[in-house]
Each structure stands twice: as C-alpha cells, then as structure tokens.
Amino acid sequence: MSVLEDREKMVASDPAGMYERLENFPDQLREALAMGRDTPLSVSGDGITSVAVAGMGGSAIGGELAAGYLAGSMSVPLSVIRSYSLPAYVGPSTLLYVSSYSGNTEETLSAYADARERGARIVCSATGGQVGRIAEEAGHDIVRVPTGYPPRAALGFGLVPLLFVLGRLGLAPDPSDDVEDAIETARSGVERLGLAARPGENEAKELASWLLGRVPVVYGTAPATSVVANRWCGQFSENSKVVAHRNELPEMNHNEIVGWSGLRPMGGDARVVFLRDEDDHPRVARRAEITREAIAGAGAEARDVVSRGKTKLGRLLSLVQLGDFVSLYLAMLGGVDPTPVAPIDRLKKELARF
C-alpha cells in the first residue's frame, strides 16, 4: 500500500505539519484579506510612476504572482527585485514594497537601505525583525505578518495585502471580489487535493506518483502561469528535495524546444507538466500542442493541468495550490520531511561568519 493511501503514515511522514498549512490556505487568504483592508497606510499614491517589490524566495513569490495577475490592469509597471541593490529607476516616484517574512533577509535589507537613500515611498511586510524595527524608526507603513510559518507557506500573506495596498493607492483595481473567489476556489481545492481525498480521485497524489523518480519539468505561459511554474519548482526543491526545471511559452519555443530533439534530454528522466489557463493566448495554446509533440518525440511523457476558478486570481492560486500539494505528496513518497531546509540554514550560518 502506498503511503498516500494511509492517512496515519502521511501524517507521520510530515512531523512539522506542512499538510496542515496547505489545508489551512483558504483561512490564510481570509486573514490576509482583512490585513490588506485594515493595515493603516500613510503613503500617497499620487505621482507614483513605478512599483517594485524587494524580496527573496518565498517572500518574493507574492510579488511575482501580483505582477502576473495584474499584467493587464496595472496603471504603472510592477517589477520584482531579487537582489542586494535596486535598478536605477527607483526613486521618489517609486513605491517599494519591502517583503521579508523574517524581517532579516540580508539582500532585502540591503535593497531597503538603498531605497531609503533614494527617497522612494516605502511599505514593508514582515513578522518583525530588522525590517520591522527600521520601519518603525523611519515611520514607514508596515503590514504585520503572523509568525510561525515557513516563508513558502505564507504566500497568502505575501500576496493579498500587496494587492490591497496597490488597490487602495489607486494603482490597481480593488481585489476584493477576486480574493473572495480565490478563497472559495481554495476551499474546494482542499476537498479535492487534501489528505482525505483518495489517490484515484486526487489529482495532486496522482501527479506526485507520476513524477516520483523523475525530473519534473514545468512549463507555464507568460506573463501569469510562468510565475506559477517558478513556484512549482521552488516547492519541489524545498518540500520534495528534488531539483526541477521550468520555462515559459512562447519564449521556450525560440530556444529550449530544440533541446528536446537531442539525445536523451535531461538524462531521459524528465516528465513534463503544462500549466493551462483559459486566458492563454490561442496561439500559445497551439504552441503547447506542438511542443508536446516534440517532447513525445524525445520519449518523454507530458500532462496538462488546468486552472479552476471564476476569476484570474482564483485560477492562478488554484494552480499554485495544486503544485503545493504535489510537492508535499512527492516528499511523502520519497520519504523526506517536507519542512526542513537544511542547506539554506547552513548557507546562512556560513554567510554570518563573514
């Protein structure tokens, strides 16, 4: 019997309770909605010509999802900065959203300092730490995020308040209705994908079993589901402890598709997931079909996964939720604890020595 057929074994293989955080995702979105509406804002949206989100890892993915979701409706450009320094355009007419779950991410702290020197308008998001302390001293607005989560499991807190900040400043539409849809879609997702759903009726368990022992390759579509593909690969790395690959259409049709004509692409062990959404451009949908033919010609298997939900935000988060559960079940099948990230902890300790 597979571990995915036995709830007791699944729970025992996840001692820190990552599954509880995934199953509580709808409640997290609800809490994040209240935070977004209620957090006091003193910064003005008048004259803002650009928005940047400074963050790393799980603290940056919310900004990337916001950029993908709002690509057709933002009145100014939004970019995500995963670095120690900021682009030259950041200045007094830029809104910088500083996102660090711990409040102590060194790259983000460096970007924060850079933004203060340039006179950017700043809103922070953190549980506390140095970001929280500096924000209080400087009088910057701060979204206080609940503690007790691995950053990758706090996505709702990284995404939803940011959407409300942008909406309240007049830089993007009010996200209230879309967030409500995302909450209901996520509740339905927990029923379909959670531990209690049997493998034969659970898409996440089926995908995890299909990917076990293989190199996961995830293809999304620019500008929205390509961000979700990035999230899937991050979750495979941190939760499942496997290296995965991602790319986006149509860009990969101008380079990477040629790699599927070579000898044993990715060692012959790849299995490919295409993330599909109703907003995909018709030409991209056709490109995906042709790309699948190329992958089949290389001897690899591919599957489509299709978003669910009434709104773009609900659909994007349905794909995120599916990937999160797939990574959890892949960890269980592989006999690894999904929560610890020992190599990251070691890296931080080594960096702290210098």
C-alpha positions in Angstrom: 0.0 0.0 0.0 1.3 3.5 -1.0 1.9 5.9 1.8 -0.6 8.2 0.1 -3.4 5.7 0.8 -2.8 5.8 4.6 -3.5 9.0 6.5 -1.6 7.9 9.6 1.5 7.2 7.5 1.2 10.6 5.7 0.8 12.5 9.0 3.8 10.6 10.5 6.0 11.4 7.5 5.3 15.1 8.0 6.2 15.8 11.7 6.2 19.6 11.4 2.7 19.6 9.8 3.2 21.1 6.4 0.0 19.5 5.3 -1.9 21.5 8.0 -0.6 24.7 6.5 -1.7 23.7 3.0 -5.1 22.6 4.2 -5.5 26.0 6.0 -4.6 28.0 3.0 -8.2 29.3 2.5 -8.2 30.6 6.1 -4.9 32.2 5.5 -6.3 34.0 2.4 -9.2 35.2 4.5 -6.9 36.5 7.2 -4.7 38.2 4.6 -7.8 39.9 3.1 -8.5 41.5 6.5 -4.9 42.6 6.8 -5.0 44.2 3.4 -8.1 46.1 4.2 -7.2 47.2 7.7 -3.5 48.0 7.7 -3.1 51.8 8.1 -1.4 53.5 5.1 0.1 56.9 5.3 2.0 56.7 1.9 0.4 58.5 -1.0 -0.2 57.0 -4.4 -0.1 60.4 -6.2 2.6 60.7 -8.8 3.8 57.1 -8.5 5.3 56.0 -11.8 6.6 52.6 -10.9 6.2 49.8 -8.3 8.9 47.4 -7.2 8.8 44.5 -4.7 12.0 43.7 -3.0 12.2 40.2 -1.6 13.8 36.7 -1.9 12.5 33.2 -2.0 9.0 32.7 -0.5 8.8 36.3 0.3 9.2 37.4 -3.3 6.8 35.0 -5.0 3.8 37.1 -3.8 5.2 40.0 -5.8 5.7 37.8 -8.8 2.1 36.5 -8.7 0.8 40.0 -8.3 2.8 41.1 -11.4 1.4 38.2 -13.4 -2.2 38.7 -12.2 -2.1 42.5 -12.7 -0.2 42.5 -16.0 -3.2 43.8 -18.0 -4.7 46.1 -15.4 -1.8 48.0 -13.6 -1.6 51.7 -14.3 2.2 51.6 -13.8 4.9 48.9 -14.2 5.5 46.4 -11.4 8.8 44.6 -11.1 10.2 42.2 -8.5 13.8 42.8 -7.3 15.6 39.7 -6.0 18.9 41.3 -5.3 21.0 43.4 -2.9 20.6 46.6 -5.0 17.8 48.3 -6.8 17.6 49.4 -10.5 18.4 53.0 -11.4 14.8 53.9 -12.0 13.9 53.5 -8.3 13.5 56.9 -6.7 10.9 59.3 -5.1 8.2 58.4 -7.6 8.6 54.6 -7.0 6.6 52.6 -4.5 8.9 50.0 -3.0 7.2 47.1 -1.2 9.8 45.5 1.1 8.8 41.9 1.6 10.8 39.8 4.1 8.9 37.2 6.2 11.6 37.0 8.9 12.5 40.7 8.6 16.1 39.7 8.4 16.8 38.7 4.8 20.1 40.4 4.0 19.5 41.0 0.3 16.2 42.7 1.1 17.6 44.7 3.9 20.3 46.0 1.5 17.6 46.9 -1.0 15.6 48.6 1.7 18.6 50.8 2.7 19.2 51.6 -1.0 15.5 52.7 -1.3 15.7 55.0 1.8 18.8 56.7 0.4 16.9 57.4 -2.9 13.8 58.7 -1.2 11.4 56.0 -2.5 8.0 55.6 -1.0 8.1 52.5 1.1 5.6 50.0 2.5 7.0 47.0 4.4 5.8 43.5 5.0 7.4 41.4 7.8 6.8 39.5 11.0 9.2 41.8 12.7 13.0 41.5 12.7 15.2 44.3 11.4 12.7 45.3 8.7 10.1 45.8 11.4 12.5 47.8 13.6 13.7 50.0 10.8 10.1 50.6 9.5 9.1 51.8 13.0 12.1 54.1 13.4 11.6 55.5 9.9 7.9 55.9 10.1 7.2 53.6 7.1 3.9 51.7 6.8 4.2 48.0 7.7 2.0 45.0 7.1 2.5 42.9 10.3 2.5 39.2 9.2 1.8 36.4 11.6 4.7 34.3 12.8 5.1 30.6 12.8 5.1 29.8 9.1 7.9 28.7 6.8 8.1 31.7 4.3 7.0 29.4 1.4 3.8 28.5 3.4 2.9 32.2 4.0 2.1 33.0 0.4 -1.3 34.5 1.1 0.2 37.0 3.5 2.8 37.9 0.8 0.3 38.4 -2.0 -3.1 39.6 -0.8 -2.1 42.6 1.3 0.1 43.8 -1.5 -2.9 43.6 -3.9 -4.9 45.7 -1.4 -2.1 48.2 -1.0 -1.9 48.7 -4.8 -5.7 49.0 -4.9 -6.0 51.4 -2.1 -3.4 53.7 -3.6 -5.2 53.7 -6.9 -2.5 51.8 -8.8 -4.6 48.7 -9.5 -8.3 47.6 -9.2 -9.9 46.7 -5.9 -9.1 43.0 -5.5 -11.9 42.2 -3.0 -14.1 40.2 -5.3 -11.3 38.2 -6.8 -9.8 37.4 -3.4 -13.2 36.1 -2.3 -13.3 33.8 -5.4 -9.8 32.7 -4.6 -10.9 31.7 -1.1 -13.8 29.7 -2.3 -11.7 28.0 -5.0 -9.1 27.2 -2.4 -11.7 25.6 -0.1 -12.8 23.4 -3.0 -9.2 22.6 -3.7 -8.6 21.3 -0.2 -11.5 18.9 -0.6 -10.1 17.6 -3.9 -6.4 17.6 -3.0 -6.2 17.2 0.7 -5.0 14.2 2.7 -8.5 12.7 2.9 -9.0 12.5 -0.8 -8.2 9.1 -2.2 -5.3 8.8 -4.7 -7.5 7.8 -7.6 -9.6 10.9 -7.1 -6.8 13.2 -6.0 -5.0 15.0 -8.9 -2.1 16.0 -6.7 -1.5 12.5 -5.4 -1.7 11.1 -9.0 0.8 13.7 -10.3 3.2 13.1 -7.4 3.2 9.3 -8.1 3.7 10.0 -11.8 6.7 12.3 -11.1 8.4 10.1 -8.5 11.9 9.3 -9.5 11.8 11.7 -12.5 13.0 15.2 -13.2 9.9 17.5 -13.1 9.7 20.0 -15.9 7.1 22.7 -15.6 6.0 24.9 -18.5 3.8 27.9 -17.9 2.7 30.8 -20.1 3.9 34.4 -19.9 3.0 36.5 -18.0 0.9 34.7 -15.4 1.3 30.9 -15.3 5.0 31.2 -15.9 5.2 32.6 -12.4 3.3 29.6 -11.1 5.8 27.3 -12.8 8.5 29.1 -10.9 6.5 28.4 -7.7 6.1 24.7 -8.5 9.9 24.3 -9.0 10.6 26.2 -5.7 8.3 23.9 -3.9 9.8 20.8 -5.4 13.2 22.0 -4.2 12.2 22.9 -0.7 9.4 20.4 0.1 10.3 17.4 -2.1 14.1 17.9 -2.0 14.4 17.4 -5.8 15.7 19.7 -8.5 13.1 20.7 -11.1 13.2 22.8 -14.2 10.8 25.4 -15.6 10.4 27.6 -18.6 7.6 29.6 -20.3 5.8 29.7 -23.6 6.2 31.3 -26.0 9.8 32.0 -25.2 10.9 28.4 -24.9 9.7 27.8 -28.5 12.6 30.1 -29.6 15.4 28.1 -27.9 14.7 25.2 -25.4 12.4 23.3 -27.7 15.5 22.4 -29.8 16.9 20.6 -26.7 14.1 18.1 -27.0 15.5 17.0 -30.4 18.8 15.9 -28.8 19.9 12.6 -27.3 18.1 11.7 -24.0 17.0 15.2 -22.9 17.6 15.7 -19.2 19.0 12.2 -19.0 15.8 10.6 -20.3 14.2 11.0 -16.9 12.0 14.1 -17.4 8.3 14.3 -17.1 6.6 17.5 -18.2 3.7 19.4 -16.8 2.0 22.1 -18.8 0.1 24.7 -16.7 -3.0 25.8 -18.7 -5.4 28.6 -18.2 -8.4 30.0 -20.1 -6.6 33.3 -20.6 -3.8 31.6 -22.6 -3.4 33.3 -26.0 -4.9 31.0 -28.7 -1.5 30.9 -30.5 0.2 29.8 -27.3 -2.3 27.0 -26.9 -1.4 25.8 -30.4 2.3 26.2 -29.5 1.8 24.0 -26.4 0.3 21.2 -28.6 3.3 21.3 -31.0 5.7 21.4 -28.1 4.0 18.3 -26.6 4.6 16.5 -29.9 8.3 17.4 -29.7 8.5 16.1 -26.1 6.8 12.9 -27.1 9.3 12.5 -29.9 12.1 12.6 -27.4 10.4 9.8 -25.5 9.2 11.8 -22.5 5.7 12.0 -21.1 3.7 15.2 -20.7 0.5 16.2 -19.0 -1.7 19.3 -18.9 -3.1 20.6 -15.6 -5.9 23.1 -16.0 -6.7 26.0 -13.6 -10.0 26.3 -11.8 -12.0 29.3 -10.5 -14.1 32.1 -11.8 -11.5 34.9 -11.7 -7.9 35.2 -12.9 -6.7 35.3 -9.3 -8.7 32.3 -8.3 -7.4 30.3 -11.2 -3.8 31.3 -10.6 -4.0 30.3 -7.0 -5.7 27.0 -7.9 -2.6 26.1 -9.9 -0.3 27.2 -7.0 -2.4 25.1 -4.6 -2.1 22.1 -6.8 1.6 22.4 -7.1 2.0 22.8 -3.3 0.1 19.6 -2.7 2.0 17.7 -5.4 5.3 18.7 -3.8 4.0 17.6 -0.4 3.0 14.2 -1.7 6.2 13.8 -3.6 8.1 14.4 -0.3 6.0 11.7 1.4 6.6 9.2 -1.4 10.3 10.0 -1.3 10.5 9.5 2.5 11.7 13.0 3.2 10.4 15.6 5.7 8.9 18.4 3.7 9.6 21.2 6.2 13.3 21.5 7.0 15.6 23.3 4.5 19.0 22.4 6.0 21.2 23.6 3.0 19.7 27.0 3.3 20.3 27.1 7.1 23.9 26.0 6.6 24.4 28.7 3.9 23.1 31.4 6.2 25.4 30.2 9.0 28.4 30.3 6.7 27.5 33.8 5.4 27.1 35.0 9.0 30.8 34.2 9.7 32.0 37.0 7.3 
